């Protein structure tokens, strides 16, 4: 009996062992099959699009370059260039520039280590074809890029050639300060890898931003991964895009006033800032770049040939971006000099009480822009003649009695015949919400006109 039990147990164990071995064999075969299938799929993915186009008589060489109009793709490529320039800054910076804390006497060694790291990163990001063509080594790479260390790079144009479903070639035209320097970046969207070609390759290849037909595929099939050439796609929402435009333009106002002036809407510039000097004075008086600024609110409107982004920052200043493409925009710095579609529509669709508020807001916008003449012209003529015979008198009154940047909080609004009485408090925008904030109670009497351009205001002094 005991012998039979033992035989049964041995039989069961043997059977289980056989089943386990069979299961392992099946798993190994399945794994091999999957690897084969994955490899085949990968090859198919790389060639599928080209095969389809070839059957239609079209090849990668027929792809035509166009300005990149997708913000996510644009800023994905820009982030690659930004990262590349971070490593360029390793090549020729000081301990202070790099923000390093190093024991005395070890500064030079630390800088040499950073320089070598920078060269390693840059080498990994460069295309193998580029490195071969120019016999790249650490010495010639350092000499080629050292003068751009620490300099900001501005992209002026970005074109894309969609070589295939997975390979896109970007021609990037831009400059370090006033020196032109162009790049080519190829993205492998299957492996999420990239490779970079530098300015000399662009020039030698005669890839000209003035002739789109010169921008052709480099016939790259795929880009193998290394430690420094992978990317992730950006996901830029409208909030982030508005913030980007705002911060980029503030940066231009700070570091390149001429470029900021060039970006102004032509009609607006001809009326509001006829000279660069007038624009510079506006920046000095109104923008005051030493103040921390950010977008408080914004709205957008899709117009026929552009998107209109209207931003108001934390000092009440208005920035209107008329966007025709990614980083392709002109700028307007108020809502009253030239028509702004979103404001015109808002006024048109509002009831009279809301219109009165919109008009008073425009009065304060002119004051915050130090455009005292515009605010002065909004005053009721009788009130103006009795209290402020000149713009200078009005300016002196505002500067003495109100604040540098003013915001109005509405407490009450009532109608008195053809006039609206808007009661509230004028507060100092800069100090608003702080323990030493101040405010002034004030009643404004406003008469609407035929449009938002021709209202009349008076107030209790």
VENLINSUL-V899062 format. One record per pair of residues at least 24 apart in sequence whose ideal C-beta (glycine too) atoms are under 7 Angstrom apart, sorted by the first residue. I is the first residue (numbers start at 1). GAP is how many residues later the second one is. If there is no record, write none. Layout:
I GAP
I GAP
This chain:
45 121
45 145
46 120
46 144
46 175
46 176
48 117
49 115
49 116
50 114
60 103
60 104
60 157
60 159
61 155
61 156
63 98
63 99
63 100
63 154
64 148
65 94
65 95
65 96
65 106
65 147
65 150
66 93
66 94
67 90
67 91
67 92
67 258
68 90
68 91
68 92
68 258
69 256
69 257
71 165
71 170
71 255
72 161
72 162
72 163
72 164
74 84
74 252
74 253
75 159
75 161
76 155
76 157
76 158
77 81
77 93
77 95
77 108
78 77
79 155
80 105
80 114
80 151
81 72
81 91
81 102
84 38
84 41
84 112
85 68
87 31
87 34
87 35
88 30
88 34
88 57
88 60
88 61
89 60
89 61
90 24
90 25
90 27
90 28
91 24
91 27
91 51
91 54
91 55
91 58
92 54
92 57
93 56
93 57
97 53
121 107
124 102
124 103
124 104
124 105
125 71
125 103
125 104
126 69
126 70
127 59
127 68
127 69
127 70
130 67
130 68
130 71
134 66
148 28
151 25
151 26
155 172
157 52
159 53
159 56
161 54
161 55
161 56
163 54
166 24
167 53
169 48
169 49
171 36
171 44
173 36
186 32
186 34
186 37
188 34
188 35
190 32
191 31
191 32
191 34
192 38
192 39
192 40
193 30
193 31
193 32
193 36
193 37
194 29
194 35
194 37
195 28
195 34
238 62
242 53
242 56
242 67
242 69
243 52
245 64
245 76
245 84
246 49
246 65
246 73
249 70
249 82
250 39
250 43
253 30
253 34
253 36
254 35
257 26
263 67
263 68
264 66
264 67
265 57
265 65
265 66
265 67
265 73
267 71
268 64
268 69
268 70
271 66
271 67
272 65
285 85
286 31
286 83
286 84
291 24
299 43
301 40
301 41
303 38
308 33
308 34
310 30
310 32
315 53
315 90
315 114
316 49
316 52
316 89
316 91
316 113
317 51
317 52
318 47
334 31
334 35
335 27
335 30
336 26
336 29
336 30
336 38
347 105
352 96
353 60
355 93
356 57
356 64
356 66
356 90
356 92
357 53
357 65
358 94
359 87
359 89
359 93
359 96
360 48
360 62
360 84
360 86
362 90
363 94
364 42
364 44
367 31
367 39
368 37
368 38
372 26
378 77
378 79
379 78
379 79
380 76
380 77
380 78
383 75
387 74
402 24
402 38
403 25
404 26
405 24
405 25
407 25
418 29
419 26
419 27
419 28
420 26
421 24
422 24
